[in-house]
Amino acid sequence: MCEIEHFVDPSDKSFAKFKKLTAEKKLPEPKSVNVVEAVPNMAVLGKEFKKDAKRVQIALAQLPEDQVVALEKELQTSGSYNLVVDSDKFKLTSAMVNVKRATKM
């Protein structure tokens, strides 16, 4: 049986794939961020608001975190939340919107 030896030329650019790669500087620890977002139930929103459902979805996606928390509290206490989009009011219920909390790195 014949063995074939491979010669690696260090000046060859493909040589890098054979080298062990190490980090040159210490990276900071990843930060965990708590995220709160309003997740619309489009099936229910579509039935209720028809052509305006997309506007409601966009408005919910653009809500700042503090307003999402206020939305969640209002849904828990009274069962509904009045969302204003371009001077139009939409009454949202807990069946239409869920508040999702997550931790992201």
TAQUIFEN-V661081 format. One record per pair of residues at least 24 apart in sequence whose C-alpha atoms are under 6 Angstrom apart, sorted by the first residue. I is the first residue (numbers start at 0). GAP is how many residues later the second one is. D is the distance in whole Angstrom. If there is no record, write none. Layout:
# TAQUIFEN-V661081
I/GAP/D
I/GAP/D
This chain:
# TAQUIFEN-V661081
30/74/6
31/72/5
31/73/4
32/70/5
32/71/5
33/68/6
33/69/4
34/66/6
34/67/5
34/68/6
35/29/6
35/64/6
35/65/5
36/62/6
36/63/5
37/60/6
37/61/5
38/58/6
38/59/5
38/60/6
39/56/6
39/57/4
40/55/5
40/56/6
43/52/6
44/51/6
